[in-house]
Amino acid sequence: MTIAIIAHNGKKAEMVQFLNEHKEVLMSKGIKLIATGNTGNKTEAAGFKVEKLLSGPLGGDAQIASRLAEGHVQMILFFRDPLDKHPHEPDIVMLMRLCDVHDIPIATNPATARLMMKAI
């Protein structure tokens, strides 16, 4: 299983904390992580093996959407910051639309992500 992880700047620390809290599940199930660039850097610094793509504003969200459409991503954890502006909002909307089109679960906050991790 491949899980894509994305976190807006104000949510990156929260994403790393979430991954640390669920490290046992991620490791025991052999889950592959892919991430947008800066989220991937933070995740890697926390000791996780992660494939890093471009940062979100430079096309990372679109790269993840492409992999999702090709059947290479089975879940997305996307900790969004609803209180900040994002110049790549069209890419975010496209990614969320493709999750609906391809029936891929996406968590946009830690509460939903916790429920999804319990289902693994």
N, C-alpha and C positions, 0 to 999 in steps of 0.2 A: 504494500500500500504506500502511495505517495501522498503526503500532506504538504500543501503549499501554505507558507506563513508570510503574512504581510502585516505591518503595523505602522500606522502614521507616527510621526516623530514624537508626539505627546503620549504615545502608547507603547513605545518600544520596550521600556523597562518592564511594563506590565506583561508584555509578551514573553520576555525572558523569564520573568518570575513564574508565569504560567507553565512554560516548558520545563522549568526546573521542578515544579510541583508534580508534573506528569512524566518525568524522565523515565521512571520504571516501566510504564506502559509503552512509551515510545521505543525504548531499547528492547524490551522483551518481545515485542511484536515485529521487530525488524523494520520499522517504519522509516521510509526515506523522506527527508525534509528538503524542500526547495524553498527559496525565499527571494524576495526582492532584495536588491543590493545592500542597503544600510541595515535592514532587518536581519539579513544574513550575516553581516559583519558582527552585529551584537550577539546573535545566536552562536556564531562560531567562537567568539570571545568567551562565551559562557561554557564552552566545552562540547558543544554539539557538532556533529558532522552535518554539513548542509551544503547543498548546491546553490551558489549565489548567482542570480540573474542581474539584470540592470535594476537601478533604483526605479521606484514607481513612476516619478515624473519623466524619466528618460525611456520608459517603455517596459519596465518590469511587470506591471500589471497586465499589459497586453501579452507579454511572453507567457505568463502563467495562464491567461485565458486561452492562448493558442494550444498549450499543452493539455489543458482541460478538454478542449474541443477534440483533440486527437486521442483522448482516452487515457492520458498518462497521469492524471491527477484525480484522486478519489475523494478528497476532502480539502476544504480551505478554512484556515483560521485567519481572519482579517480583522484585527483590532483597529477599528476606525475611530477617528477623533471627530465627533460631530460638531465640535465647537470651533473648529479651525477651517480655513479655506484651503482648498486643494486644487492647484492648477490642472491636475490630470483627472478631474472629476469625470469627464466623458469615458476615460478608460475604466474607472471604478464602476460606473453604471454598466458598461459593456461586460465587465467581468461578472457582475452580479446577474445580469441577464443571461449570460451563458451558463451560469450555475443552474438557473431555472430551466433553460432549454435542455440541458444534459442531465438534469436531476442529480446535481452534485451538492452535497450539504456544505453550507457556508455559515460559519459563526462570526458575527461581527462584534461580539463582546465576550468577556470571560465566562459569564453565566451560561451562555449557549455553548461555548467551547467545552466547558466542564461536562455538560450533558452529552455532547458528542464523544468525548473521551471515554465516558462510561460505557458507551455503546460499542467501543472497539473490542 
